[in-house]
Each structure stands twice: as structure tokens, then as C-alpha cells.
Amino acid sequence: MTTRFSGAIASLTTVLLAFAIAGLAVLVVGANPLTVYKALFIGAGFDWPFQFVPGNPFGVVANDFQLQSTLVAFSQFVLAGLAVAFAFRCGLFNIGGQGQFWVGGSAALIVATHVDGSAGTWLAVLAAALAGGAWAGIAGGLKAFRGAHEVISTIMLNWIAIFGTKYIFGTGGPFTDVASGQPESKHLTESSLYPQIWGLLQPVRLGIVVALLAALAYWIVLERTTLGYAVRAVGFNAEAAGYGGISVRRAIVFSMLIAGLFAGLAGADQILGVSGKISSPEVLGNTVGFTGIAVALLGRNRAVGVVLAALLFAALASGSRQLSGEFSSTLARSLADVIQGIIILGVGGEAVVRWALTSRRAKPDLPAVVAEGST
């Protein structure tokens, strides 16, 4: 409990530090950081609940669309973060979330195109999860049975998936909508999309429930199942786990399969909850899978942490689009990326500092790594 609490404090400190440093950048260009962050808060729609305070003392005139935009991004960030976090818990670095995202999204679109209605929707979700899991499972198998480093294999699989998706839905591709004259697929009918929950222009759909249920499943699998115990044991010390009778290869393969499943669900959310199609330019412009790395790092690979981190990054992405009138439009568009980058550096830097401090406490006659492992 103490470790989790200290981790939460460290993450919160990292976020506050990131906002402070980004605030200095805003100050340098001649804008008021407090004014900018207030606009960011409002742009993310976080002022929306205050309109229901009796008498509306804050004079809030909230725009539903802004909060809806944040929640739409939130769903995908949760799933992408879980994809990275689950692999992390097994000691693996899954950088392949972006490729798994598009493999899952492509599978969802193809199935939903051929099977109309709600049946097609849920078959598409299943297909996306299986496709994303299978794609990540390739890297897991290579790691478990051939010793191939998952960072290298997932990066290479990323580009195969990205450019493969770009081809099959691009100009002249087998799934291109020729009638549209554009490098894109056919647009799914409303009956094939996730049901709407709130909003009209860019509605919040049932995908947000899928994301939250996925976070719950993540916690149950890791904390309440033998598979989760094996994954955590291998992540803590693979050699010791093997001596204890745990199949390290099985844990590695299954952790990547499940990680890819989450990323595939994120791809399904993009198709069934946001766009309803895949266009060739969008494939290269989407970065949800890569954002999942930052979400997992900040969330400390915990289910609750990933959900909260996803909400923060969704708010940054949505809110920063409303800042163009506050100061330099160039910095306004990049402010979310600046804050996100500082957070990643902060989390990574903390790990380096912790390692350095542990090494200094190591006994002189023992290697630092041995001392660290014995604490």
C-alpha cells in the first residue's frame, strides 16, 4: 500500500512539474499561464458539471461538445494504455500498440462491412480483439522461443501493419471505396457503429463502457488469477519465476496476446465509435498507440492509474485545440505535446534517479544490481 501511495504521489508531482515547466514556456511567449490553463480546462469541458451548481454562481455556459470530445479520446487512451501496461507487468516493452491498433481496426471494419447491424458490431469487436492479440502474439512468440527483443520486433510489426493498412484502404487497394474517389474505405452505417450514449455531433458511444470494463478486466486478470500471478512474477524476476515452476515462455506469450487484445479494442473504438471508416492519410496521422506508452508510464501500470492518466492526456488533446486565440497558434497546437513530453521525461528520470540512489546505498563488496535485488 505504501509503495502504491508513494507511486501516486510521484506521478502527481511529475504532472505538476510538467505544467509548471510548460507554464514557463507560455510565459516566455508573452501569455499568462493561468489564463492559458483556464482555457485548457474549459476547452477540455471540465467546467461542464459546474453549470448544475444551484444558482450557477460561477456563471458557467458550458459547451457539451468539448467534454464529449475529451471522453471520446479517453476511451482509446485507456485501451492503448492498458496494452502497454499489461506487457510492462511482465517485464516487456510493447511499443507495437500502434500496429496492433490498426490491425484491430482493420479487422473490425472488414467484419462490420460484411455483417450489418448490432450482430456485426459485436462480431467486429471480437475480430478486432483477436486480430490485435494475434499481431502482438507474433512478437511474444519471437521473444519466448527465439529470444528476439520485443522492442525491435514490435517496431517492425508496427510499420508492416501501418503501411499494410494504408495500402488496403488506399487508392487502388482491395477495400477502397471506388465510388468516393478518395483513398478510403466505405463508411459504416449507423447501425454498425457503437450505440450512442451522449451527444450528436461527435457523440460519446458505448466504447467508453468497453474501455472501463477492459480496465476492470485488466485488474481482475493481474490481481485475481494464476495467469496474472505468473505474469507479475516473470516481470519481477523471470529467472526466479522459472525456478519456482512458472512457465516463463507461456507468461511472455500470453502477456503479449492480452496486450494486443487491448490495443485491438482501441482500434475497434476508432472505427465503431469515431470515424466509421479508414482513410489512407489518417493511418499515418493517428498516434493513439504511441500515446498509450505515456499513459501507462504515468499510470504506473495500474488499472486506476491508467484510467486517470488517460483522462489527463485526453483533456490535453481536446483542450489544446481550443487555445489558438490565447497565444501563439504554433505553441497552442503543441502545448499538449510539450506537457506530455515533460511527463515522460519526468517518469523516466525518476526511474533513473531511483536506480542511482539504490546503487549508492549498495554495499561496497556487492555489485549494485545484487544489492538492489535484495532490498
N, C-alpha and C positions, 0 to 999 in steps of 0.2 A: 504494500500500500504506500509505504514511504517513497519507494522508487518511482511509482506511478505519479505520486503527487509532485515530486521534485521534477519529473519529466514534463508535467503540465506547466509548472512554474517556468521552467526553462523555455518551453515553446512560447508561452505568453510573453516572456521577456524578449525573445527573439522578434516577435511580431511588433512589439512596442518600439524596439530599437530600429527595426526596418522602417516604421512610419516616421520615426524621428530623423533618420538619415535622409529619407526621401523628402521630408519637410524642409530640410536644409537646401536640397536641390530646388525645390519650389521657391524658397526664399531668395535664392541666388538669381532666379529669372524675374524677380520683382513682384511675386504674388504672395498673398497671405496664406500660409499653410493651413491655418484654422478654417479660413473661408473655403479653401480647396477641399479639405477633408469633410467639411459640412456638405459641400456639393456632392462629394463622393458618396456620403452616407445617404443623401436624398436620392441621388442617381441610382443607387442600388435598391431603392424602395423601402429602406428600413424605417422611414418615417411613417409608413402606411398605417401601422397599428395606432399611432398617436391621435389619429383623427377620431377614434372612438372613445377617447377620454371624455368624460362628461363635461360639456361646455366647450370642448376643443380649445383649452387655454393656450395651446401653442400655435393656434391658427394654421394647422396643417391642411393643405389642399393636396392630397396625395394622388399620384398617378398609378393606377393599378398595374399598368403595363411594365413599369420599372421593376416592381417586385416580382412580377411574373417572369420577366427576363432573367432575373437572378436565380429564381427557382428552377427554370429550365436548364440553365448551365449547371446548377448544383447537382442535379440528378446524374449527369455524365461524369462530373468531377468525383463524386462519391465512388462510382463504379470503377473509374480509372485509378483512383487512389487505392481501392481495395486490391486491384490487380497487381499493383506494385508491392503493397504492404504484405500480402499473403506470401509472396515469394521471399520478401525480406525476412519473414519469420522463420524461413527455412535456410537462411544464410545465402540466398540467391538474389541477384540484382536483375530484375526483369525490366530491361529497357525496351522490350518489344511491345509495350502496350499499344503503341500507335498502329503497328501492323495487325495486331490481334483485333483492334478496334475496327479496322476496315475490312478484315476478313469476316468478322461477325456481322458488320453492317451489310456487306455484300450478300452474305447468305440470307440475312433477314429480308432484304429487298427482293431477291430472286424468288424466295418462297412466297412472300406476300403478293408478289405479282401474279403468281400462278394459282394461288389459293385465296380467293376473295373472302371478305367478311371476318368476323371475330375468330373463327377457326384458323384462318390464315394468319391472323395476328399472333396468336399464341404458338402456332407451329413455327412462325418466323422467329419468335423469341427463343424457342428451343433450338432452332437451327443456328442462330447467332451464338448461343452459349456453347454448343458443341463445336462449331467451327473455330471460335476463338480459343477454346480449350485445346483442340487438336493442333492448332497452329503453334501455341505455346508449348504443347507437349513434344513437338519436334526438338525444341531447344532443351527441354527437360531430359528427353531420351539421349540426346547427344552428350549432355553433361553427365548423366548417370552411367552410361555404358561406354562412352569413348573419352570422357574427360574433357570435352570441348567446353571452353569457358562460355557461360551463358551470356555475358555481355557482348561478346563477338557474334555469337550465333543469333541472338535476338536482334541486334542491329542489322545484320544481313537479312534476316527474315522480315524486318520492317520494310526494307526497300523493295523486296520481292512483292510483299503484299501491297504496298503503296502504288508502285508502278503497275502491278498486275491489275489492281482496281481501276487505276487511271485508264488502262488500255481497254478493259472490257466494257467500261461505261463511256469511253471517249469516242471521238469521231472514228467511225468505221468499226467500232467494237461490236462484239456479238450481242450485247444487251443495250445498245444505244437506241434511243427513241428517234428513229429516222425522220418521223413526221415533224418533230420540233425543230429540226435543223440545227440543233445545238449539241455539244458534246456532253450529253447527259442521258440518264435513264428515263423511262416512263415515270410519271408521277403517280404514286399510290392513291387510291380512292380513300375518302374519309372513313369508310367502313373498315379499311385495313389498318388504320392508324390506332394508336392507343386511345382509349376513350378520354374525352376532355373532363377535367376537374374544375378548372377555373380560368376564365378569360376567353377572349375571342380572337384578337389579332395574332398573338403568339401564346396560345393557351398552355397552362400547366396541365400536363396529361398524366395518365396513370403510371408513367415511367418513374415518377418521383416515389411512388409507393414501392415499385420494384426495387429501386435503389436502396430505400430504407430497409426493406426486407432482406436484401442482399447483405447489408451491414449487420443485421441481426444473425443471418446465417453464418457470416464470417466469424462472429463471436462464438456462436454455438460450436462450429466445427473446431476452432482452435482451442477453446477452453473446456469443452464438454465431450470430446470424442477421443478415441485412441489414436485416430489419424492425426488429429490436432496435436496430441501429446508428442507423437513421433516427429511431426514437422518442427515443433518448438525445440525438441531435444536435439535434432540434427542441426538446427540453426544455432543452438548454443554451443555444441561441441559434437561434430559429426563422428569423430573417432571414438569418443566415449559412448555415443549413442549406438554405434556399431558393436562395441564390446558388450553393451547391455542387451543385445538381441534385437535391436531395431534395424529394419532393412533401410539402409541409407538410400539406396537406389530407388526404392519404392517411394520414400518420402519426397525425394527430389522430383520424380516424375509427377506424382500426384499434386505436389505444391504448384508446379508449373501448369498442370492441367487446370487446376482450380483458379489460378491467377488469370489464365487466358479466358476462362469462362466469364469472369467478371468483366474483363475488357471487351469480350464479345457482346455482353449485355449492354455495355456503354455504346457500342456501335449500333445495336438494335434501337437504343433510345434515340440516337441521332436520326435514324431512318423513320421509326414509327412514332416518334414524339416531337420531331423538329422539322426536318426537311421534306420527308416523304419521297425523296429521290436521292440520287448521287450524281453530281456533276463533276466533270474532269477537273476544273480549276479548284473546286472545293477540297478535293482529295489532298492536294499539296498544301492548302491553306489551313486545314484543320490541325490543331495541336493538342487535342484533349488528352491523348495518350501520354504525351510528354509532361503535361501539367500534372498528371497523376503522380509523377515522381515527387514533385514538390509537395503535393497533398499528403502523400504517405510519409515523407520525411518530417513534415511539420506535425502530422498527427501521431507520430511515434509508433506507427504501425498498429495502433489500437483502433477498434471499431468506432468508438465515440470520438476519438481524436481525428480520425479520417473524416467523419461527418462534419465536425466543426471546421476543420481545415478546408474542406470542400466548400462550405458556406462562405468562408472568408475569400477564397480565390474566385468564387462565382460573383461575389459582391464587387470585388476589384474589377473583374472583367466587365460586368454590367455597368457599374457606377462610373468607370473611367470614360465610357462612351458619352457621358453627359457633361464632360468637363471642358469642351472645346472653347466655350466662351469665357472661361475663368482666367486662362493664361495661355502661353504658347501652345498652339494646337499640336505641334510636334511632341512636346513633352506630355501634353494631356493624353495623347494616344499611347504613350509609352510608360505612363506613371505606374500602371498596374504591373508591367513587366519589371520596372525598376524595383518596386516593393517585393515582388516575387523573387527576383534575383538576390536581393539582400537577405531575404528569409532563408533561401537555400544556402547562401554563404554562411549565415549565422548558425544554422543547424549543423552544416558540415564542419564549420570551425569549432563548434562546441565539442564535436566528437574528437577532433584533433587535440584540443586543449585537454580534454578528459584523459586521452591516451598519454599525453605528455606528463600530466600530473601523476598519473598512476605509475609511469615509468620512473619518475623521480623518487617515488616512495618505495620502489623495489629495493630489495636487499642487495648490497654490493656483490655478494658471492653467487647471486642467482641471475639468470637472464631476465630482462624486464618482462618478457612475454609470459614467463613461468609465474613470476610474482603476480602479474595481473590476473592470470587464470586462477590463482589460488585464493583471491580475495572474495 
